């Protein structure tokens, strides 16, 4: 049995997850091929390259929009479900991606006191978040991972500006997603765990705790966008077997 351990010492986001999975040995060409099945209206390209974060070599993953997203930026939950179901991804990838979006959709619905089916996504409806969620599902499936374990999750402090205005960190939807998940106190100012990262944890992680006893086969580091003064802003992922 192959186990993935997510060491979220600097939090987790969608791009950090993709970067870590690519660094573990995930195939960028496969990712591009599968994401193309989504028939996303906007033009985009996927980039993966090496960076060094506080002395740690890591893979940075970016979704570059080559045209403005315009009116497609806010997507309803039903639109995203239709997009994924029509994509002809394999059954496991489809199930994982839909599970992540459902977790995020239910969190948003509760925060905004609206019907789940009526939820429309702002940041998470954007092209980069759709790619991050479906892409993480594609890579987890391709790496033949059967169990995911995660460390406790630092969330950060301070304020962040999102579509609805200036919000506390963690943002309400992120905190809702992390109910039942051990979070970790930190003095770092800024958002360490994003709604996409929280959705991935809530939907896909089987258990939370310290690093399991297993034989490590590969180690990957996925870089975040921000830089912090006292630690490398990376997600560390370990792939191993029992």
NORCORQUI-V84328 format. One record per residue. PHI is phi in degrees with one decimal (NA if undefined). Layout:
phi=PHI
phi=PHI
This chain:
phi=NA
phi=-93.6
phi=-116.3
phi=-105.8
phi=-110.0
phi=-98.2
phi=-95.7
phi=-91.0
phi=-68.5
phi=-118.9
phi=81.6
phi=-154.1
phi=-138.0
phi=-64.0
phi=-69.0
phi=-65.1
phi=-64.0
phi=-60.6
phi=-57.9
phi=-65.2
phi=-68.9
phi=-67.0
phi=-65.2
phi=-73.0
phi=126.7
phi=-61.5
phi=-99.6
phi=-63.9
phi=-62.6
phi=-63.1
phi=-58.4
phi=-60.5
phi=-63.1
phi=-72.9
phi=-65.1
phi=-60.4
phi=-67.3
phi=-73.2
phi=53.7
phi=-65.8
phi=-66.1
phi=-76.0
phi=-84.6
phi=-152.9
phi=-141.1
phi=-102.7
phi=-126.3
phi=-137.1
phi=-154.3
phi=-86.7
phi=-133.9
phi=-119.5
phi=-111.9
phi=51.3
phi=88.1
phi=-107.6
phi=-74.2
phi=-143.0
phi=-96.8
phi=-100.5
phi=-114.6
phi=-133.2
phi=-106.6
phi=-102.7
phi=-78.2
phi=-97.9
phi=-150.4
phi=-67.0
phi=-72.4
phi=57.4
phi=-70.5
phi=-88.4
phi=-63.8
phi=-100.7
phi=-115.3
phi=-75.5
phi=-54.3
phi=-63.2
phi=-64.0
phi=-69.9
phi=-59.6
phi=-62.1
phi=-57.9
phi=-70.4
phi=-65.7
phi=-81.4
phi=-76.3
phi=59.1
phi=-76.2
phi=-71.3
phi=-59.3
phi=-67.4
phi=-62.6
phi=-59.2
phi=-63.5
phi=-64.0
phi=-62.3
phi=-65.6
phi=-64.3
phi=-63.9
phi=-63.9
phi=-65.3
phi=-58.4
phi=-66.8
phi=-61.9
phi=-68.5
phi=-64.5
phi=-61.9
phi=-61.6
phi=-67.4
phi=-62.5
phi=-95.4
phi=53.2
phi=-137.7
phi=-63.7
phi=-54.0
phi=-66.2
phi=-89.7
phi=-59.9
phi=-120.6
phi=-87.9
phi=-100.1
phi=-56.8
phi=-78.3
phi=-85.8
phi=-73.6
phi=-54.7
phi=-63.6
phi=-71.8
phi=-61.9
phi=-62.6
phi=-61.3
phi=-71.8
phi=-68.2
phi=-62.8
phi=-61.3
phi=-64.4
phi=-60.1
phi=-71.4
phi=-61.3
phi=-63.7
phi=-69.4
phi=-85.7
phi=58.1
phi=-88.9
phi=-108.2
phi=-146.1
phi=-124.5
phi=-119.0
phi=-132.7
phi=-71.0
phi=-57.4
phi=-118.6
phi=-73.8
phi=-113.7
phi=95.0
phi=-143.2
phi=100.5
phi=-131.8
phi=-139.1
phi=-94.5
phi=-124.9
phi=-56.9
phi=-88.5
phi=131.7
phi=-89.0
phi=-121.3
phi=-72.7
phi=-100.7
phi=-73.2
phi=-59.6
phi=-52.0
phi=-65.5
phi=-61.8
phi=-63.8
phi=-60.5
phi=-64.5
phi=-91.3
phi=-60.0
phi=86.6
phi=-108.6
phi=-68.5
phi=-102.8
phi=-123.8
phi=-69.0
phi=-152.1
phi=-93.3
phi=-68.5
phi=-85.5
phi=124.3
phi=-85.3
phi=-91.3
phi=-113.8
phi=-95.7
phi=-57.2
phi=-63.0
phi=-60.6
phi=-63.4
phi=-65.6
phi=-62.1
phi=-63.4
phi=-64.7
phi=-87.6
phi=-112.6
phi=-80.1
phi=-83.3
phi=-156.9
phi=-119.9
phi=161.0
phi=-70.5
phi=-56.2
phi=-74.7
phi=-82.3
phi=-161.1
phi=-90.6
phi=-76.7
phi=-99.4
phi=-155.0
phi=-129.6
phi=-130.2
phi=-125.3
phi=-109.0
phi=-85.8
phi=-85.7
phi=-77.1
phi=-75.0
phi=-118.9
phi=-116.6
phi=-75.1
phi=-116.1
phi=-160.4
phi=-74.2
phi=-85.3
phi=-137.6
phi=-100.7
phi=-98.3
phi=-124.9
phi=-116.7
phi=-114.1
phi=-150.4
phi=-132.1
phi=-97.0
